[in-house]
Amino acid sequence: MNSIVAIVGRPNVGKSTLFNRLVQRREAIVDSVSGVTRDRHYGKSDWNGKEFSVIDTGGYAIGSDDIFEEEIRKQVALAIEEADIIVFVVDVEEGITPMDAEVAKLLRKVKKPIFVTVNKVDNAMRDADAVEFYNLGLGGYHTISSINGSGTGDLLDALVEKMPDPEPFDSEKQELPRFAVVGRPNAGKSSFINALIGKDRNIVTNIAGTTRDSIDTKYNRFGFDFNLVDTAGIRKKSKVKEDLEFYSVMRAVRSIEYADVIILVVDATRGFEGQDQNIFWLAEKNRKGVVVLINKWDLIEKETNTLRDFEAMVKKQIEPFTDVPIVFISALTKQRLFKAIETAVEVFEKRKNKIPTSKLNDAMLDLVKSYPPPATKGKFVKIKYCMQLPTPTPQFAFFCNLPQYVRDPYKRFLENKLREMYDFSGVPITIYFRQK
């Protein structure tokens, strides 16, 4: 279970620039106009051997200043509730604004580690100006310049000190598998669980966001034994234009972190949209097993190739990780519900699959001899040995003379071959190249 770090603060203080630096790629759009962050809020990072999740809460607003402040307050409150550590970003150029003071007021009530992070400090004069932020009443602060990276190493050192050490993986430890049912609001997550367990455990309405908290249900039928987790959505306000993605992703993160297999429920009447795609990538980044359920299939008008075309469209959206089982169901008519659960259990078992090193080398070394990595800059890569790492999810190390010259297309080639040989359908695979 990784820690979750939430970046909070008012708009245009540099939260997205810091987020991009922490996840080491340009995932959040950055602009000098406030309120640009709308669609991508989640990433993975690691520092000093500790892996953690990062959430950029955005800071957008539509409408009047009052609605603006209300939205920021809601976002910060939700981040405080879901995250383990809060990074509160402020701007040294503007000093303490009324909105900063409002956010600090919320944070002073919190018992979690809070890091006041003064951004845009890129010279000694600004370093002296940062003293003002003691007045927020949140203790000390860290000065950084997220645009050029100065100070971020010290901030990360302090962050990971507050994180618990990762527990060593124990393959003997048997706990009930956890299957998280995730998806966009009103996709039919609660209906699916109610239909499975045969009773109305969860309230179901046609209003998006009826489920407000994650609800655990023990499932013990037909020889299966596991925990089903119904994840919350958030009700859409009619008068306030909200980016629902922020809320549903925030809720899904915690459930995904805890789960073994993610059951992504998609509304067939709306297709596989951006929000479904984001939740899918959360699961993949966390190396969880994934099953995609296309719900409300009974409402779709069928032609000869409707199912095949829909499946092809979903796989196109989730490239390059396309080796994922897709099951077409109807929670209302109970069509293919058992198949859905059977598939999720299969994915859980495949995720635990361990391949003996001797068998793996016999199969893979013959393959790499026939199809070696392409030469780069006149350098030829020779792979000598491979093994599966003792991790809870399938990860493989290939030992070679020049690991730095192995490119992503060749990694994907090896991954596809591993999938063909050992059937890892629905399970993310990680491949590392190491110096021999």
C-alpha positions, 0 to 999 in steps of 0.5 A: 500500500503506497502513501498518497500525497495531495498537492493543494493550494489556490490556482496558478501557484505552480501545483501542476509544474510541481506535479509534473516534476514529481512524476517526472513527465509532463502529464498536467498541462501548465499555463500562466492562465489560472484554472488550466488543470482540468483532466489529469490529476494522478501520477506515480513517483518514487524517491529513496526507494519509496513509491507513492501516489501524487494527486494534483487537485487543480484549482480551476473555477467557473462562475463567480468568485464565491463559487470559485472559493467554494470549489477550492474549499471542497477540493482541499477538504476531499484531498485532506480526507483521502491523502496521507500527506498534504503539500500546500503550495503558495507563491512567494511573488504574491505573498499570503492571499486571503485564499491561502489563509482560507486553505491554511485555516482548513489545514490547521485542523488536520492531524496529517503531515502538512508541508508548506511549500513556497514556490518560485523561490529562485534567488536569495532575495525571494528566500528572505521574502518566504519568511512571511509564510510562518504567519500561516500557522502551519509551522516551517516551510520548504522553498522550491522553484518547481520550474527549475527543480531547485529545493525539490530534492530536500522537499522529497527527502522530508516527504518520504521520511513521513512515509512508512517503510514498505512491507516486505512481500510475503507470498505465504500470507493469505488474505481474502482477495480484494476486488474493487468495482470502479468506474464513472458515476452512474455506470452501474457499480452498485447494481452489479454488486447487488445483482451478484450478492442477490440482495439490495445491499447498496442504494441504487438510483438513476442519480449519478453519485448515490454511493458516497463511501467505499462499501466492502461486501464479502462474497462467498458463493459458488466456490469463490471467496473474496471482498468486493469493494463498491467505490463512491461517485460524487453527485453532480450539482446542477447549478455548479459546473464541476469537473466530476473527474477530479472527484471520481479519480480521487475516490478511485485512487484509494480503492485501487491502491488497496485492491488486487483486481480492478473491475472497471464498469463502463456504461455501454450507452455512453461508450468508453470515455476519457474518465473510464480511460483515466481510471483504467490507467490508474489500475495499470500504473498501480500494477493491478489486475484489470477486468473491463465490464461493459454494463447495460449491454441490454440497452444497445441495439445489436447488429452482426458485429456490434460486440466485436466493434465495441471491443475493438474500440475499447482496445484502441483506447487502452493501447498498448496494454490491450491484453485485458479481458472485456465482458459484456454484461447487464446488471439489470437482467443479470446477463453474464454476471457469473462470467464477470466474476469468474474472469476476475478470479482468473486474473487474480490467479494469473497475477500470482503466477510464478515461472521457474527461472530455468524454464523462463531462461530456456524459453526466453534466451532462445527467443532473444537469440533469434530476435536480438535487440536492434543495434543502437549507435553501433552497439550490440546488446547481448542478453545473458540471463533472465528471472522473475523477481520475487514481487507480488505482481509479475516483474522480470529482470533481463541481464545484459551487457548494455541495458541503456541501449534497450528501447521501449519497442523491444521491451513491448516485444518481450512483454507480448511474448511472455503474455503469449507463453504464460497467459498474463491476460489482464495483468500488467507486466513490468520488465527491467534491463540490468547490467550483467 
